[in-house]
């Protein structure tokens, strides 16, 4: 992180406060540890009180600089309580990281209950966080940042878990609109950022695997990219992994968008009639 020209986002400063949902594990916990290493105070929110206490012990910071608040992000009353406790303890919030997520969901016509839970957590959890915290963060008139955790599945929308894709596509659209609105509020010093991890070994992927797959990044690697790219002022923070480069991601995203502009069948990347065309597109040097 000491490469020439590197700088931190002004919200990531010693003594400032970060609120992180889904903070008991994975990317959320890695972010809390990284922010604490910068001298920040951290507020961890997650469902399980016991796991929150375990996570707090893993954050290298004095106890009075770490707050844990059991929170169900699907319930706006829980987010309002989280905000009240964060402001009561620390007096301000510089960073809100809406990171809590769950999977699996379901396909277009199955697993209705899982659909509801995935949308309630992954999408409504972010809506609830933004609605609850953004006005107060704007009113502080100090540098701030709202980071929402999206997914490549919300951009290229691969077949499989449609509910998850819908939830993360919603997070993308919401965060884009948030960034637009923030930059049009006079005197606002809060920025918005869409974090899009690559294949990452976290609590969502871990139960289905034995050990970290070679292609996966660690949560800590994702957070390092987040910190660097926030400092550069980037909105779209799309992370590679050990198997997928940014060039590959860029071309996959471009192909997906061109399904519309080229009037191809939806999800043509996975359509047998377009297999060769997609392979040629990916192999081209441009």
Secondary structure, DSSP 8 states (H G I E B T S, - for coil): ---TT----TTS-TT-EEEEETTTSHHHHHHHHHHHHTT-EEEEEES-HHHHHHHHHHS-S-GGGEEEEE--TT-HHHHHHHHHHHHHHHS--SEEEE---------TTS-HHHHHHHIIIIIHHHHHHHHHHHHHHHHTTS-EEEEEE--GGGTT--SS-HHHHHHHHHHHHHHHHHHHHHHTSTT--EEEEEEE--SB-SHHHHTTSSS--TT-B-HHHHHHHHHHHHHTT-SEEE---SS--HHHHHHHHHHHHHHHHTT--TTGGG-GGGHHHHHHHHHS--
